[in-house]
Amino acid sequence: MTEIAKKPIKITETILRDAHQSLIATRMTTEQMLPIVEKLDQVGYHSLECWGGATFDASLRFLKEDPWDRLRKIRDKAKNTKLQMLFRGQNILGYRPYGDDVVEYFVQKSIANGIDIIRIFDCLNDLRNLETAVKAANKEKGHAQVALPYTLGDAYTLEYWTNIAKEIENMGADSICIKDMAGLLLPYTATELVTALKETVKIPIQLHTHYTSGVGSMTYLKAVEAGVDVIDCAMSPFALGTSQPATEVMVETFKGTPYDTGYDTKLLEEIADYFRPLRDEALESGLLNPKNMGVNIKTLIYQVPGGMLSNLTSQLKDLHAEDKYYEVLEEVPRVRQDFGECPLVTPSSQIVGSQAVMNIVGGERYKMVTKESKDLLSGHYGKTVKPFNEEVQKKCIGDAEVITCRPADLVPNELETLEAEMAQYKEQDEDVLSYALFPQVAIDFFKYRDAQKTKMDATVADTENGVYPV
């Protein structure tokens, strides 16, 4: 066993992306972020995660903001720190596989607008769904980090993780992230996993977890001692619960040790003071549900991420079947087994969760089947680590063709078609990508943007003519 060199631990700060996505449904606005970016930039973080994931959809749909504009504004204020985004492989930030030309163009524009590190993952850990994005990031001189959604099950042995890590390194990734979206990685298992990965690959290893199960900080401590290079943390006002371990806690933990970050505690205090009123406001308005801030031990029992738990609750509420909650939770692992023991992360978590609800509420397993379940069982999301339950597959899709190729091989290049469809709304090159991912949502936003511009022009004209708005 090789001796692990003890070195200062690096931190990726998630306050501008995953922290508020996890706790307040991605509702932090650009206006709320910008005043604190310069201070965040002074900390010395490894990177500032500020884009991708659900931020793109939420900006357009709920906040009526241009996500590209947000990225440019953050880049303008963060002069020293690398900016990072989360990218769903061939699904980009959407829910279907896109043509390779759209994936390549999205990577190109993300880097051109200020992203340095692209964290790329696939919900099934099917590496074929990552290749295009990794090559595109390499071509654009960006940092391609491949994230492995971490999960438990017979198939997920240490050998599985080390083999896939080696393949990722050979693919051209610049680093690997263990993406523990449900807080399933326990402290001593983290020691084993990080040690094995560090002995297998030469590229850096980063660890991302959520505090949902209550073990996050202990897992980070053991991972750092085992030689992990970077950990993901969130400033304390938006830490813990379904978010990440707190930045200040980890900084204090390693102070005076060989892992000392060297970060200025006073500066971190000032940043926390800025975010605290935003948290209080979110609590008062109900946007931040106190339930999301505690420990949910069901996560370890049922292997269900925090976001998926809240989705299940809301689906059952809509169906007036809240009394079926525990039955559905027990059904989730069974559906997951039927569906090839896939990791539970967007979009596979939503697919498995919705099907579990249908199975229980419908009174018979797979009597009602969602379109997404059929697509998954037909190979349209990619290859699962274990085979599907043949009986379930037959019941759900009958004799429909099952594809074995990379799903995107069946998607032709589509950029030109998309350009033609939305030409009348285009104000910047990036608009076609917003439209590609969320067509109707983007058009609604473009119309809103036009209306705001018309209103602004009218105000300017009035002012020039000596008419001042009251």
Long-range contacts (C-beta under 8 A, 24 or more apart in sequence): 1-195, 1-199, 2-198, 2-199, 4-195, 4-198, 4-225, 4-226, 4-227, 5-227, 6-257, 6-258, 6-259, 7-258, 7-259, 8-254, 8-258, 8-259, 8-260, 8-261, 8-262, 9-224, 9-228, 9-229, 9-230, 9-231, 9-250, 9-254, 9-259, 9-261, 10-45, 10-46, 10-229, 10-230, 10-231, 10-261, 11-45, 11-46, 11-230, 11-231, 11-232, 11-233, 11-247, 11-250, 11-251, 11-261, 11-263, 12-45, 12-46, 12-47, 12-48, 12-49, 12-84, 12-206, 12-208, 12-230, 12-231, 12-232, 12-233, 13-40, 13-43, 13-45, 13-47, 13-48, 13-49, 13-233, 13-234, 13-235, 13-247, 14-49, 14-232, 14-233, 14-234, 14-243, 14-244, 15-40, 15-234, 15-235, 15-238, 15-247, 15-275, 16-40, 16-48, 16-49, 16-50, 16-74, 17-49, 17-50, 17-51, 17-52, 17-53, 17-55, 17-85, 17-86, 18-49, 18-53, 18-86, 18-208, 18-232, 18-234, 18-243, 18-244, 19-234, 19-235, 19-238, 19-239, 19-243, 19-244, 20-238, 21-53, 21-54, 21-55, 21-58, 22-210, 22-241, 22-242, 22-243, 22-244, 22-292, 22-306, 22-307, 23-238, 23-241, 23-242, 23-243, 23-282, 23-288, 23-292, 23-293, 24-238, 24-282, 24-287, 24-288, 25-58, 25-287, 26-53, 26-54, 26-55, 26-57, 26-58, 26-62, 27-58, 27-62, 27-63, 27-282, 27-287, 28-278, 29-63, 29-65, 30-59, 30-63, 30-65, 30-69, 30-70, 30-73, 30-74, 32-278, 33-70, 33-74, 34-73, 34-74, 34-77, 35-274, 36-271, 36-274, 36-275, 37-74, 37-77, 37-78, 38-77, 38-78, 39-267, 39-270, 39-271, 39-274, 40-78, 40-81, 40-271, 41-77, 41-78, 41-79, 41-80, 41-81, 42-80, 42-264, 42-267, 43-81, 43-263, 43-264, 43-267, 43-268, 43-271, 44-81, 44-261, 44-262, 44-263, 45-81, 46-82, 46-230, 47-81, 47-82, 47-83, 47-84, 47-116, 47-117, 47-230, 48-74, 48-78, 48-81, 48-82, 48-83, 48-84, 49-84, 49-85, 49-86, 49-119, 49-232, 50-74, 50-83, 50-84, 50-85, 51-83, 51-84, 51-85, 51-86, 51-110, 51-115, 52-85, 52-86, 52-87, 52-93, 52-110, 52-118, 52-119, 53-85, 53-86, 53-93, 54-93, 56-93, 56-434, 56-437, 56-438, 57-93, 57-437, 57-438, 57-441, 60-434, 60-438, 60-441, 60-442, 60-444, 60-445, 61-438, 61-441, 61-444, 61-445, 64-445, 64-448, 66-434, 66-445, 66-449, 67-434, 68-109, 68-113, 68-428, 68-430, 68-434, 71-110, 71-113, 71-114, 71-115, 72-113, 72-114, 74-114, 75-113, 75-114, 82-116, 82-117, 82-143, 83-114, 83-115, 83-116, 83-117, 84-115, 84-116, 84-117, 84-118, 84-119, 84-145, 85-110, 85-115, 85-117, 85-118, 85-119, 86-119, 86-121, 86-147, 87-118, 87-119, 87-120, 87-121, 87-133, 88-120, 88-121, 88-122, 88-123, 88-346, 88-347, 89-120, 89-121, 89-122, 89-129, 89-130, 89-133, 90-122, 90-129, 90-130, 90-132, 90-133, 90-406, 90-407, 90-408, 91-129, 91-347, 92-436, 92-437, 93-437, 94-436, 94-437, 94-438, 95-346, 95-347, 97-129, 97-380, 97-381, 97-407, 97-408, 97-411, 98-408, 98-411, 98-414, 98-436, 99-408, 99-411, 99-412, 99-413, 99-414, 99-415, 100-132, 100-408, 100-411, 100-413, 101-413, 101-414, 101-415, 102-413, 102-414, 102-415, 102-418, 102-433, 102-436, 103-132, 103-133, 103-136, 103-408, 104-132, 104-136, 104-139, 105-415, 105-433, 106-433, 106-436, 107-133, 107-136, 107-137, 107-140, 107-142, 108-136, 108-140, 109-429, 109-430, 109-433, 110-142, 111-137, 111-140, 111-141, 111-142, 112-140, 113-430, 115-142, 116-142, 116-143, 117-142, 117-143, 117-145, 118-142, 118-143, 118-144, 118-145, 119-145, 119-146, 119-147, 119-177, 119-179, 120-144, 120-145, 120-146, 120-147, 121-146, 121-147, 121-148, 121-149, 121-177, 121-179, 121-345, 122-149, 122-382, 123-149, 123-342, 123-343, 123-345, 123-346, 123-347, 123-348, 123-349, 123-381, 124-340, 124-342, 124-343, 124-348, 124-381, 124-382, 124-383, 124-384, 124-385, 125-149, 125-164, 125-343, 125-385, 126-381, 126-382, 126-383, 126-384, 127-164, 127-167, 127-168, 127-171, 128-382, 128-383, 128-406, 129-382, 129-406, 129-407, 129-408, 130-168, 130-171, 131-171, 132-408, 134-171, 134-172, 134-173, 135-172, 138-172, 143-174, 143-175, 144-172, 144-173, 144-174, 145-173, 145-174, 145-175, 145-176, 145-177, 145-206, 146-171, 146-173, 146-175, 146-176, 146-177, 147-176, 147-177, 147-178, 147-179, 147-208, 148-176, 148-177, 148-178, 148-179, 149-179, 149-181, 149-343, 149-344, 149-345, 150-178, 150-179, 150-180, 150-181, 150-184, 150-185, 150-343, 151-182, 151-184, 151-303, 151-341, 151-342, 151-343, 151-344, 152-184, 152-303, 153-336, 153-341, 153-385, 153-386, 154-341, 154-386, 155-341, 155-385, 155-386, 156-341, 156-385, 158-192, 158-193, 158-196, 160-385, 161-193, 161-196, 161-197, 162-196, 162-197, 162-199, 162-200, 165-197, 165-200, 165-201, 166-200, 166-201, 168-201, 169-201, 169-202, 169-203, 173-203, 174-203, 174-204, 175-203, 175-204, 175-205, 175-206, 175-229, 175-230, 176-201, 176-203, 176-204, 176-205, 176-206, 177-205, 177-206, 177-207, 177-208, 178-205, 178-206, 178-207, 178-208, 179-208, 179-345, 180-207, 180-208, 180-209, 180-210, 180-219, 181-208, 181-210, 181-305, 181-343, 181-344, 181-345, 182-210, 182-212, 182-213, 182-299, 182-303, 182-304, 182-305, 182-306, 182-308, 182-344, 183-209, 183-210, 183-211, 183-212, 183-213, 183-214, 183-215, 183-216, 183-299, 183-300, 183-305, 183-306, 184-213, 184-299, 184-300, 184-303, 185-209, 185-215, 185-219, 186-215, 186-219, 187-215, 187-218, 187-219, 187-221, 187-222, 188-222, 190-219, 190-220, 190-222, 190-223, 190-226, 190-228, 191-222, 191-223, 191-225, 191-226, 194-223, 194-226, 194-227, 194-228, 195-226, 195-227, 198-226, 198-227, 198-228, 204-229, 204-230, 205-229, 205-230, 206-230, 206-231, 206-232, 207-231, 207-232, 208-232, 208-244, 209-244, 209-245, 210-242, 210-243, 210-244, 210-305, 210-306, 211-239, 211-240, 211-241, 211-242, 211-243, 211-244, 211-245, 211-295, 212-241, 212-242, 212-295, 212-296, 212-299, 212-305, 212-306, 213-295, 213-296, 213-297, 213-299, 213-300, 214-295, 214-297, 216-240, 216-244, 216-245, 217-245, 217-246, 217-249, 217-250, 217-253, 220-245, 220-250, 221-253, 224-254, 224-259, 225-259, 235-268, 235-271, 235-272, 235-275, 236-272, 237-272, 237-275, 237-276, 237-278, 237-279, 238-275, 238-278, 238-279, 240-293, 241-292, 241-293, 241-294, 241-306, 242-292, 242-293, 242-306, 242-307, 248-272, 298-329, 302-329, 302-330, 302-332, 302-333, 303-332, 303-333, 303-336, 303-344, 304-329, 304-332, 304-344, 304-349, 304-353, 305-344, 305-345, 305-349, 307-349, 308-344, 308-349, 308-350, 308-353, 311-349, 311-350, 311-353, 312-353, 312-356, 312-357, 315-353, 315-354, 315-357, 316-357, 316-361, 319-357, 319-361, 321-357, 321-360, 321-361, 324-357, 324-360, 324-361, 327-360, 328-356, 328-357, 328-360, 331-356, 331-359, 331-360, 332-356, 335-359, 337-389, 338-388, 338-389, 338-392, 339-373, 339-376, 339-377, 339-384, 339-388, 339-389, 339-392, 340-384, 340-385, 340-386, 340-387, 340-388, 341-384, 341-385, 341-386, 342-376, 342-384, 342-385, 347-372, 347-381, 348-376, 348-381, 351-376, 365-392, 366-392, 366-395, 366-396, 369-396, 374-400, 377-402, 378-402, 378-403, 379-403, 379-404, 379-407, 380-407, 381-407, 382-406, 382-407, 422-446, 425-450
